[in-house]
Amino acid sequence: MERLQWFIDKIGQRIYRNDVGCCKRCQEIAQEGLIVNDEMHANYLFDMEIAYQQDGAKLMYFETKEQALNYENWVK
């Protein structure tokens, strides 16, 4: 539940994800980040992060683009 709370705490803020290369939109989000709109959006992002990880993708969201890039390099 700590991770879900992290997403909720980011409402109204821009977050970034590593690029798992699944589609053009995901690559755009990796570059530009996205703003967590509300609690429903926070829950959705949390659910998607878990779903991707369960499928073997190393998807994670971060506070900064640099953190996402560092994670991306670490998991390679």
LINGI-V932483 format. One record per residue. N is the residue number from 1. RES is the residue in three letters. D_CENTER is the distance of its C-alpha to the mean C-alpha in whole Angstrom. Layout:
BEGIN
N,RES,D_CENTER + N,RES,D_CENTER
END
This chain:
BEGIN
1,MET,16 + 2,GLU,15 + 3,ARG,11 + 4,LEU,12 + 5,GLN,14 + 6,TRP,11 + 7,PHE,9 + 8,ILE,13 + 9,ASP,14 + 10,LYS,11 + 11,ILE,13 + 12,GLY,15 + 13,GLN,12 + 14,ARG,10 + 15,ILE,7 + 16,TYR,6 + 17,ARG,4 + 18,ASN,7 + 19,ASP,9 + 20,VAL,10 + 21,GLY,13 + 22,CYS,13 + 23,CYS,14 + 24,LYS,15 + 25,ARG,13 + 26,CYS,10 + 27,GLN,11 + 28,GLU,12 + 29,ILE,9 + 30,ALA,8 + 31,GLN,12 + 32,GLU,12 + 33,GLY,8 + 34,LEU,9 + 35,ILE,11 + 36,VAL,10 + 37,ASN,14 + 38,ASP,15 + 39,GLU,15 + 40,MET,15 + 41,HIS,12 + 42,ALA,10 + 43,ASN,12 + 44,TYR,11 + 45,LEU,7 + 46,PHE,8 + 47,ASP,10 + 48,MET,9 + 49,GLU,7 + 50,ILE,10 + 51,ALA,12 + 52,TYR,10 + 53,GLN,11 + 54,GLN,15 + 55,ASP,15 + 56,GLY,15 + 57,ALA,12 + 58,LYS,10 + 59,LEU,7 + 60,MET,5 + 61,TYR,3 + 62,PHE,6 + 63,GLU,9 + 64,THR,10 + 65,LYS,10 + 66,GLU,13 + 67,GLN,11 + 68,ALA,8 + 69,LEU,12 + 70,ASN,14 + 71,TYR,11 + 72,GLU,12 + 73,ASN,15 + 74,TRP,16 + 75,VAL,15 + 76,LYS,17
END
